[in-house]
Amino acid sequence: MVSEIAGVKPGMTCVDFGSGTGLFAMPMAEAVGAKGTVYAVDNSPDMLAWIRNLNPPRQLKLVQAEVTASGLPDNCADICLCAFILHEVDDPGRIINEVQRVLKPGAKVVVIEWNMTVDKGPPKAIRISREKVTQLFTKAGLEFGEYREWSANHSLMTGRKAGVKGG
């Protein structure tokens, strides 16, 4: 479903920051097809081993790295996904800087975070609000195009790179 919402198409290059068990990376890899690439970036060797045990397609590349310093080339991604990761780090702005670095000009970033009002999920005290995410991305020179409810349990924000703002 994230592939449909994000607009993943064959031949694209996508990055799944904090990929975990590959919940989103695997469907994105299918969507980009044999001529595309999906980078599953996670700092946990256990999470990457989990994905490896799923026998992923060859276009899914596993990258063991911190989400704030992926080691991926500049301007390589058509779409970056940050699913349930911004609330997990001390400084979410560092992830956003990394996203901005790897996005191609005009590319898309998709942020999925826990809805602030849903009882399921991490403690509400550590969740990151839509307003805070918007502030962080605006500070980095990125703007969101829309905000939608992902499901009863999650929210989805998508946006397009707007370029660094002057000032």
N, C-alpha and C positions, 0 to 999 in steps of 0.2 A: 504494500500500500504506500509506503514512503516513496518508492520509486515513481509511482503514478503522481503523487502530490508534488514531488520535487522536480518532476519532468525529466527523469533519467532516460536517456536514449542510447541506442547502440553506438559504440565508438567513443563515448564520453570517458573522461577520467574523473573519478569520484574519490573523496577521502572521507572515511568514517573515523572521526576522532573519538577515542575511547570506545572502541568497537566491542569490547566485552566478548560475549559468546557468538557474535556474528549475526545477531537477530536482524540487523539492517544491512550489514555488509553482504551477506549471502544473496538476498533478493536483488540488491543493487548490482552484484556481479553478474547475475543472470540477465538483468536488464541491459547492461552495457554490451553484453555479447563478447564474442571472441576477439573483436577488434578494440574493445575498451579495456579499461583498467580500473579496479577499485583497490585502494590502499586501506587496509584495516590497521589502524594505529592504536596500540595499547601498550602500556608499560608492564603488563602482567604476562609472564611466560605461560602461566596456567590458562589464561583466557585465549591466548593465541594457539596453545596446544588443543584446546577445546575445538576451535575452528578447524585446525588441521585435521582433527579426527572426524570432521564432517565431510572430508574429502572434497574441499572446495574446488571450483573450476580454476584453471590456470590463470585467468585474468584477475583473480583475487590475490593480492600480494599482502603478506603479513609483515608488519613493521613493528618491531619491539622498540618503543621509544616513549618518552614523555610526550603528552599531547601538546605541551608548550614548546617543544623542540623536536619536531618529527624527523628532521633530516631530509624531508622531501624537497625537490627543487622549487624555486620561486615560480609563481604563475603557472602551475602545472594542472590545476583542478578546474573542472567545469562546475562541480558541485562539491561543497563541503558539508558534512553532517556532523552536528554536535548533539548527540542524543543522551540526555540524562547525565551530562558530564560537567556542565558549568557550576552546578551546586556542589560538586565533589572536590573542587580545588580551592586553595586559599585565595588565589588571585585570578578570577575568571578572565580578567582583561588580558592576561598573558596568552590564554588560549585564543582569544579573539585576535590578538596580534599575529599569532601563528596562522590562523585561518586567513586573515587578510594577506599574509605573505604568500601563501600557496594558491590563492584564488587567481584565476585568469581575470583580466579586465572584463567587466560586465558579467562575471560568473555569479552563481547563486550560493547562498548559505542557508541551510535549514537547521533550525534549533528546535529541539524537542525537550521540554522540561516538565516537571510535575506541576499540575494545576495546584494553585495555592489553597483551594477549598476542598479538595478530595481527601478523604481520610486515609486511603491506601497510599503506600509509598514511604519515602523517608520522612523523618520528623519535619513538621512544618517550619520549625525554626531555622533549618538549614536550606530550605528551598529558596530558589531565586525567582523573584516575581517577573512578570512580563515587563513591567516598568523598568526594573533594574537591568534586565537583558537589553531592552531598547536603549537605555542610557549608555551602557557599555559599548554597544555597537555604534551608536551615534558618535561617541567620543573617539572611536577608531576610524570614523569616516564611512561607516556602513549604515545603510538604512533598510528598514523592513518594508516590504510591499504589502503584506497582509498578516493577519493573525486568525487562526482557526482552531477550534476544538478538535483535537486528535481523536478522542473517544471520551467516554465518561470518566476515564482515569488520567488522561494526558492532554496536553495542549501542544499545538504545532504552530511554529512561527516560520515563515519563509521570507526571504528578502533577497534583493539583488544588490550587488556591489555598486556603490554610488561613487567610489573614488574618495581620496582623502580630501576632506573639506579644508578650505583655506582658513587662516586665522592665526 
